[in-house]
Amino acid sequence: MSDTSADAGVVQSRRQLERLVADDELAGRTISGFAAPGVLLRSLDLDGVIVERVDLQDADGEDSRLERAELRQSDLRRSRWTGGLWNRVKATESDLTQIDLRGAQVLRCELGPVRMAKAGFGGARIMNTTFKSTELYSADFSRAVLTKVTFDGYDGSTVSLSRTDWTGAALFEVDFKRANLYGATFREALLFRCDLRGVNLSSADLRGARLVGCQTHGVDLDDAQL
């Protein structure tokens, strides 16, 4: 493939990717079928990007903007997107284990089914977003603000929110219905008009948590700390 092919069409090599990164010309591109672990993607405009079957483990996307982007069958384990913007991002069949979205804005996204175990959302702002059958065990949501977020597809499923950390978080109209929150920590968290019907909160830490106008029918609080 000639060098000029990097200027149009599908990005199919790390070399092409790094050239376009240098010129901040990735917006609207399809990136497909290669490995680029640890690649630098900082402070980029990634509007309309499609990432498909790409290895982006440990990539550094700090302060980058993903808008109307799609992640498909890709490996983003341990990648960093701190302080960035994810707006209308769709992610499916991808591994986002230990992804770092601390302090990021996650708006109107559809995430799942994906793996996001031990993901970092500390201090993030998450709004109008759906996590669909997404594995989030041990994820960190401490000090995050969630508004109208839905955790869907957890009823009778193997995926869970067990041992997640919500310390000091503020949750407004969040739908946890029938989710597995075994051993989760909600210390000093605020939950306002959240749907907790049928949720498993056994062994959870709810000390100092405030629940205002929440639906709690059928909640399992066995061995929870209140």
GUVO-832813 format. One record per residue (C-alpha): residue number from 0; x negated, z negated, y negated. Coordinates in steps of 0.001 Angstrom, whole numbers. Layout:
BEGIN
> nr c1 c3 c2
> NUM X Z Y
...
// end
This chain:
BEGIN
> nr c1 c3 c2
> 0 0 0 0
> 1 -1423 976 -3395
> 2 -1912 -1482 -6239
> 3 710 325 -8308
> 4 3340 -509 -5710
> 5 3140 -4102 -6922
> 6 4728 -2979 -10164
> 7 8039 -2010 -8563
> 8 10086 -2792 -5492
> 9 9495 -5431 -2848
> 10 6512 -7781 -3087
> 11 4924 -7751 368
> 12 1529 -9421 45
> 13 -91 -12446 -1512
> 14 -2272 -10160 -3620
> 15 770 -8481 -5148
> 16 2417 -11836 -5701
> 17 -571 -13277 -7539
> 18 -869 -10189 -9762
> 19 2753 -10476 -10802
> 20 2418 -14238 -11286
> 21 -472 -13657 -13685
> 22 1765 -11422 -15815
> 23 4922 -13549 -15304
> 24 6701 -10469 -13981
> 25 8430 -11814 -10887
> 26 11952 -11940 -12317
> 27 14396 -9850 -10313
> 28 11946 -9121 -7491
> 29 12332 -9439 -3740
> 30 9428 -11291 -2121
> 31 9360 -10705 1619
> 32 7439 -11134 4833
> 33 4051 -12755 4210
> 34 2242 -16076 3885
> 35 1109 -17553 557
> 36 578 -21272 1161
> 37 -493 -23230 -1892
> 38 186 -20365 -4304
> 39 460 -21275 -7998
> 40 3913 -20509 -9426
> 41 3883 -22799 -12446
> 42 6066 -22270 -15527
> 43 7402 -18904 -14363
> 44 10668 -17057 -14968
> 45 12058 -16480 -11465
> 46 15509 -15264 -12491
> 47 17146 -13222 -9734
> 48 14268 -13552 -7277
> 49 14960 -13197 -3544
> 50 12489 -14983 -1264
> 51 12868 -13905 2364
> 52 10706 -14828 5368
> 53 7865 -16093 3159
> 54 5513 -19013 3815
> 55 5280 -20963 543
> 56 4125 -24275 1990
> 57 2511 -26484 -658
> 58 3264 -23955 -3421
> 59 3116 -25343 -6968
> 60 6172 -24271 -8981
> 61 6081 -27055 -11562
> 62 8291 -26328 -14609
> 63 9403 -22944 -13229
> 64 12935 -21591 -13656
> 65 14869 -20270 -10673
> 66 18190 -18815 -11782
> 67 20499 -16833 -9507
> 68 17677 -16884 -6944
> 69 17991 -16817 -3149
> 70 15809 -18456 -505
> 71 16278 -17044 2993
> 72 14477 -17999 6205
> 73 11465 -19244 4260
> 74 9057 -22163 4545
> 75 8798 -24260 1386
> 76 7588 -27471 2985
> 77 5883 -29802 515
> 78 6265 -27285 -2314
> 79 6469 -28760 -5823
> 80 9093 -27840 -8436
> 81 8919 -30938 -10612
> 82 10513 -30704 -14032
> 83 11853 -27227 -13358
> 84 15293 -25628 -13355
> 85 17229 -24454 -10308
> 86 20439 -22828 -11513
> 87 22796 -21022 -9122
> 88 20149 -21000 -6388
> 89 21270 -20264 -2824
> 90 19103 -21492 60
> 91 19855 -20801 3727
> 92 18048 -21175 7060
> 93 14890 -22432 5351
> 94 12580 -25416 5731
> 95 12351 -27440 2513
> 96 11063 -30616 4155
> 97 9347 -32889 1604
> 98 10090 -30485 -1261
> 99 9410 -32137 -4620
> 100 12163 -31679 -7222
> 101 11528 -34868 -9157
> 102 12788 -34647 -12723
> 103 14229 -31179 -12112
> 104 17653 -29845 -13065
> 105 19615 -28582 -10055
> 106 22783 -26911 -11321
> 107 25541 -25025 -9485
> 108 23385 -24502 -6393
> 109 24432 -23886 -2775
> 110 21842 -25449 -494
> 111 22286 -25096 3235
> 112 22066 -24987 6029
> 113 18457 -25977 5353
> 114 16077 -28788 6263
> 115 15318 -31093 3331
> 116 14200 -34277 5068
> 117 12159 -36551 2798
> 118 12918 -34340 -214
> 119 12097 -35844 -3599
> 120 14891 -35807 -6199
> 121 13773 -38889 -8115
> 122 14981 -38725 -11716
> 123 16551 -35299 -11161
> 124 19847 -34140 -12673
> 125 22059 -32529 -10026
> 126 25383 -31038 -11059
> 127 28141 -28961 -9402
> 128 25932 -28452 -6357
> 129 26824 -28318 -2652
> 130 24560 -29453 168
> 131 26008 -27667 3215
> 132 24992 -29018 6636
> 133 21622 -29930 5130
> 134 19279 -32404 6806
> 135 18385 -34950 4123
> 136 17284 -38041 6022
> 137 14902 -40253 4026
> 138 15334 -38123 884
> 139 14628 -39865 -2425
> 140 17417 -39732 -5033
> 141 16254 -42819 -6947
> 142 17192 -42774 -10648
> 143 18798 -39347 -10219
> 144 22064 -38419 -11939
> 145 24545 -36554 -9726
> 146 27776 -35106 -11098
> 147 30401 -33353 -8956
> 148 28030 -32908 -6028
> 149 29379 -32288 -2516
> 150 27704 -33144 772
> 151 29599 -30916 3206
> 152 29381 -30266 6930
> 153 28302 -33745 8004
> 154 31373 -34625 10071
> 155 30354 -34769 13731
> 156 27104 -33011 12873
> 157 23509 -33826 13736
> 158 22404 -33673 10085
> 159 22488 -36847 8051
> 160 21762 -38724 4855
> 161 20410 -41704 6754
> 162 17807 -43891 5051
> 163 18139 -42010 1762
> 164 17142 -43896 -1390
> 165 19638 -44023 -4287
> 166 18068 -46956 -6136
> 167 19182 -46947 -9774
> 168 20973 -43603 -9391
> 169 24175 -42691 -11253
> 170 26735 -40792 -9172
> 171 29858 -39306 -10726
> 172 32575 -37739 -8531
> 173 30210 -37211 -5609
> 174 31831 -36279 -2278
> 175 30161 -38050 654
> 176 33220 -37816 2897
> 177 32352 -38744 6526
> 178 28599 -38524 5874
> 179 26070 -40585 7802
> 180 24378 -42885 5262
> 181 23039 -45327 7819
> 182 20359 -47560 6315
> 183 20622 -45940 2870
> 184 19579 -47905 -222
> 185 21983 -48047 -3180
> 186 20440 -50985 -5029
> 187 21562 -51111 -8686
> 188 23256 -47709 -8314
> 189 26477 -46703 -10091
> 190 29094 -44806 -8092
> 191 32017 -43584 -10213
> 192 35041 -41994 -8534
> 193 33027 -41023 -5466
> 194 34624 -40093 -2131
> 195 33263 -42460 515
> 196 36083 -42090 3026
> 197 34869 -42471 6591
> 198 31239 -42825 5507
> 199 28783 -44667 7741
> 200 27078 -47254 5519
> 201 26026 -49567 8314
> 202 22749 -51365 7581
> 203 22822 -49948 4034
> 204 21506 -51930 1063
> 205 24251 -52136 -1577
> 206 22909 -55108 -3518
> 207 23668 -54724 -7210
> 208 25548 -51461 -6675
> 209 28700 -50845 -8727
> 210 31585 -48851 -7276
> 211 34200 -47798 -9825
> 212 37347 -45976 -8708
> 213 35805 -44841 -5417
> 214 37758 -43906 -2283
> 215 36496 -46161 501
> 216 39066 -45946 3300
> 217 37399 -46167 6691
> 218 33913 -47003 5396
> 219 31650 -48587 8026
> 220 29787 -51511 6420
> 221 28513 -53110 9613
> 222 25331 -55093 8843
> 223 25257 -53744 5272
> 224 23704 -55916 2556
> 225 26257 -56509 -200
// end
